[in-house]
Amino acid sequence: SKRETKMRKLDSTKVRPLKSEQLLHIEEHDFALRPGFGGSPIPVGIDVQVESIDSISEVDMDFTMTLYLRHYWKDERLSFRSNKNKSMTFDGRLIKKIWVPDVFFVHSKRSFIHDTTVENIMLRVYPDGNVLFSLRITVSAMCFMDFSRFPLDTQNCSLELESYAYNEDDLMLYWKHGNKSLTTDEQISLSQFFIEEFSASSGLAFYSSTGWYNRLFINFALRRHIFFFVLQSYFPAMLMVMLSWVSFWIDRRAVPARVSLGITTVLTMSTIMTGVSASMPQVSYIKAVDVYLWISFLFVFLSVIEYAAVNYLTTIEERKQLKKRGKASGVYMDAVQAMAFDGCFHDTDMDMDLSGFSDPCEENETRTSETNISNVESARLKRSLKGNVGRIILQNNHVIDTYSRIIFPSVYIVFNFLYWGLYI
């Protein structure tokens, strides 16, 4: 046993370790009080490294950010002797026994300290009493967004830090390294936003009951990517407006074709507008995308109204022509009713002068009337009609359709130039 005792004394590496509480003299001081209590305010330096921006929610008007929050201050009560002037590092178990700054996030909704596999807390104490306190935190905070230019908008958000209990007479928060106190991970990226800048600033906040407090700001600007909305909203709206113009080139007597096309484009525009509004907060002002979609919807709606005017004026013109020719109104009604039921073109002159002509649309009439026109004569009439189809269609286009083919595209192009020039 004497030999073993002698060997232990000679082995200098096996020195009995001291407890951290004994080394830092924790039991000798009241750490419920801040360092230098009763004197000048204690300066607490802050620096932040942003690890990621996890999400941006327009509906909830908030953002979620993961960051490393580091505090720097000096507490002489924690000073200790060290021959090599080396610091000591501890985990979160020592935090509850000493004084630490009570920094909180203003306007935060949810926040937590990561605890996998253990709490992500680090405390480093230097021999002269300087302390480094680091946390890894995920916080969700409010961001007051303005959607008047959505989706061509740029949002400015900020995360604010402040002491909860100590006002400026007891604690002075400041950025440890000035503008360089805020660093970001180079791989930070968002699906709908481009991060334009990160900046750090400071200010004061006043509360009527407790006084003035130092406040630090983490500011960042987000510019929205437009390409997604071009594919999902703007481009489909453009196609629907252009599709509604096809109605101007369809014969004015083809009521089912033109009405169906107009109703389809109107309903499709309504679906696009509903889809965009469903993913946005219910704000009380008009957004930029609302302006574009509503004006596009107006163009589609006016194309339907345009055909209603064409059809009405066409009916009035035909009635006047029939009165001049002294024809019975029953013949006119038969032509209009036939067009309404089968959707085929029935020219008044053709109906009266070529009553025996066998057209595909009049095949059922021809069979019931049992005419005696020969096959040779029928073929001759068909060839004559084919040569004049283009002339007949042009003659039966209303003047409103002719002007609409020019006015609608021209006005829509001017609107697009004004819209993109104003918002971009």
QUIHU-V685549 format. One record per pair of residues at least 24 apart in sequence whose ideal C-beta (glycine too) atoms are under 6 Angstrom apart, sorted by sequence separation. I is the first residue (numbers start at 0). J is the second residue. D is the distance in Angstrom with one decimal. If there is no record, write none. Layout:
I:J:D
I:J:D
//
This chain:
112:136:5.6
196:220:5.2
356:380:5.0
174:199:5.4
195:220:4.2
239:264:5.0
111:137:6.0
43:70:5.8
44:71:3.8
91:118:4.2
195:222:5.3
110:138:3.9
239:267:5.3
268:296:4.6
43:72:4.7
91:120:3.5
93:122:5.7
192:221:4.1
193:222:4.8
239:268:5.2
70:100:5.3
109:139:4.5
107:138:5.3
108:139:4.7
192:223:5.7
268:299:5.2
191:223:5.9
89:122:4.5
99:132:5.6
107:140:4.6
191:224:5.6
104:138:5.1
106:140:5.3
265:299:5.5
88:123:4.8
106:141:4.3
236:271:5.9
264:299:4.7
104:140:5.9
235:271:5.6
86:123:5.2
87:124:5.2
86:125:4.6
34:74:4.3
172:213:4.0
84:126:5.7
171:213:5.8
261:303:3.7
166:209:6.0
172:215:5.6
232:275:5.4
166:210:4.4
167:211:4.9
81:126:4.2
166:211:5.9
166:212:5.2
167:213:5.6
61:108:5.9
77:124:5.2
79:126:5.7
28:76:4.4
78:127:5.7
257:306:4.9
78:128:3.9
77:128:5.2
161:212:5.4
75:128:4.3
161:214:4.6
23:77:5.1
74:128:5.3
105:159:3.9
73:128:5.2
159:214:5.7
160:215:4.4
240:295:5.1
23:79:6.0
73:129:5.1
74:130:5.7
105:161:5.4
236:292:5.8
243:299:4.6
246:302:5.6
22:79:5.3
43:100:4.8
159:216:5.6
72:130:5.6
102:160:5.4
240:298:4.9
251:309:5.3
157:216:4.9
158:217:4.2
236:295:4.3
240:299:5.9
243:302:4.0
71:131:6.0
102:162:6.0
103:163:4.9
246:306:5.9
101:162:5.7
157:218:4.7
70:132:4.2
101:163:4.8
251:313:5.6
101:164:5.3
156:219:6.0
69:133:4.6
33:98:5.9
155:220:5.3
68:134:4.8
30:97:4.8
154:221:4.7
30:98:4.5
67:135:5.6
68:136:5.6
153:222:4.7
25:96:5.5
152:223:5.7
65:137:4.6
150:223:5.4
64:138:5.9
63:139:4.5
61:139:5.5
150:228:4.3
61:141:5.3
62:142:5.1
61:142:5.9
60:142:5.9
60:144:5.3
252:338:5.2
255:342:4.4
309:397:4.6
309:399:5.1
252:344:5.2
62:156:5.6
250:344:5.6
305:403:5.4
71:175:5.5
298:411:5.9
43:170:6.0
291:418:6.0
40:168:6.0
40:169:5.4
41:170:5.7
42:171:4.8
43:172:5.5
44:173:6.0
46:175:4.5
40:170:5.6
40:171:4.6
44:175:3.4
46:180:4.1
47:181:5.4
48:182:4.8
49:183:4.5
50:184:5.6
287:422:5.2
51:187:5.9
146:282:5.6
151:287:5.5
147:284:5.9
149:286:4.5
149:287:5.9
150:288:5.8
148:287:4.9
149:288:5.9
146:286:5.1
250:392:5.8
251:397:5.3
247:400:4.9
247:403:4.8
247:404:4.9
244:407:5.7
45:215:5.8
58:280:5.2
151:422:4.4
148:422:5.9
//
